[in-house]
Amino acid sequence: MGGPQALVGWVAALIIVVADGLVWSELGAAMPGSGGSYQYLREGFGRERWGRLVAFLFIWQFILSGPLEIASGYIGFARYLRYVWPGVTQGGTIAVAMAVGALNIALLYRRIESIGKLTVSLWIGTLVTTAAVVVTGLARFDPAIAFDVPPGSFSFSIGFLFGLGAASRVGIYDYLGYYNVAYIGDEVKDPGASSPVDPDQRRRRRGDLPRDEPLDHRVVSWREFVPASAHPDSDFIVSTFMERVYGARVATLFTALVLWTAFGSVFALLLGYSRIPYAAAVDGTFFRAFARVHPTKRFPHVSLLLIGGIAIAPARSRWAW
């Protein structure tokens, strides 16, 4: 939308995901177990009638859509790394994305108890990063810059509707992640009490702000990054902001925190998504091999390797960059 009016799209996205998060919390508490959407579709449409067909269709489209979602996080991680490694080639960026994917699989290839400890560590890093951005931003908030709306920005037109839809789409994408616990209900103690009660923000995955979102900070105006195609620094808005406030050293440290939170997001995604083929295989609507669990660590290792491997593949494609 090319200005602060893009926040309208983010408000619309917030309303949508709050409602969706409440739906997920009810479903997760009522039908705890692994699989999330797969289980809800199976039960909602009738377990032995249409539900079997709908769940079957869901698992096959998910085999592509789920890993692509994770892959976008790997690509976002590698692209953001360019702030501290500006000379990296495209081949190097691809290698970084693939290495992050391989590391993600390796860290999840263990018992759920160990994964819980890793998740807490990633969560703490996310809270520190988020708090740093919020506190610094509020301390330097300038309404004159934050709401520097271009003339005619709210004129009702087809272009405005398309812009609102695009901003809402990005907002929903970045808010996602609140439902992840619903995918691992079989491995959670008291899953009914652990299900989400409100949405979590997955903007932590990318670490940077969407390119059409305004900046509410006195030291950085949104006009410095629009259009994004003419401003390479638009990929590193948060780090650029921290650099102007605290200097290059602090910005470099903060970039590491951004990457930490970005990895935390894809870590949680692969953890949850790897349980969906497993749940379908146990239910008899997917290949039996994916119902296997590790003989000693007791987690669905075949399903993890499938989703994790497919998620790495798009990072090798130059069209993704």
C-alpha positions, 0 to 999 in steps of 0.5 A, a space after each residue: 500500500 506504500 505507506 502507513 495505511 498498510 497498518 489497516 491491513 495488519 489490523 484486519 489480519 489481526 482480527 482474522 487470526 484472533 478468531 482463528 486462534 480461538 477456534 484452534 484452541 477449542 479444537 485442540 482442547 476438544 480433540 487432543 492428539 497428533 495431526 491437528 488439521 488432519 484430525 479435525 477434518 476427519 472428525 468434522 466431516 464424518 470419520 468414516 464418510 466424507 471425512 476420510 476423503 477430505 483428510 486424504 486430500 488434505 495430507 496430499 496437498 500438505 506434503 507440498 504446502 507445508 514444506 514450502 512454508 518452512 522453506 520460506 523461513 530458511 530462505 528468509 534466514 539466509 537473506 537476512 544474514 546478508 546484513 552481516 555478510 554483505 559479500 555473500 554470493 547467491 550460491 553461498 546464500 543457497 548453501 546457508 539456507 540448506 545448512 539451516 534446514 539440515 541443522 533443523 532436522 538434526 536438532 529435532 532428531 531426538 526425544 520430545 523431552 530434549 526438544 522441550 529444552 531447546 524450545 525454551 531456549 529459542 523462546 527466551 531469545 525470541 522474547 529478548 529480541 521482541 522486547 528490544 525492538 518494542 522498547 527502543 521503538 516506543 522510546 523514539 516514537 514520532 507520530 509525525 513520521 509514523 503517520 506520514 500518510 501520502 495524499 489520497 492513500 485512503 481513497 476507495 478504489 480497486 487499487 486500495 482493495 488489492 493493497 489492503 488484501 496484500 497487506 492482510 495476506 502478509 500480516 496473516 503469514 507473519 502471525 501464523 504459528 499459534 496452532 503449532 501445539 495442536 499438531 503434537 498433542 500426543 506428545 504433550 502433557 495435558 494437551 487440553 490445558 496446553 492448547 493455544 488461547 490466543 495467537 502468537 506472532 510468527 513474524 519472528 521467522 523472518 526477523 524483518 518487517 514486511 516491505 510494505 509495512 511502515 516504520 513507527 520510529 523517529 530515526 527511520 522513515 518508511 519513505 527510505 525503503 519504498 519502493 523496496 526494489 530501489 532500496 536494498 536495505 529494505 531487507 534489514 529494516 530492524 537491524 538498520 534501525 538498531 544501527 542508527 540508534 546504538 551503532 554497528 556493533 549493537 546492530 550486529 549483535 541484534 542481527 544474531 538475535 533476529 536470526 536466533 528467533 527466525 530459526 526458532 520459528 522454523 524449528 517449531 514449524 518442522 516439529 509440528 508439521 512432521 507429525 501430520 504424515 505420521 498421524 495420517 499413516 497411523 490412521 491408515 490414509 497415508 503410507 504405513 512407513 510414516 507411522 514408524 517411530 524411532 526404536 529408542 527415541 520414540 518419535 516419528 523419524 520417517 515423517 520428520 525426514 520426509 518433511 524436513 527433506 522436502 523443505 530443504 529442496 526449494 532452497 536449491 532452486 534459483 527461482 526462489 531467490 
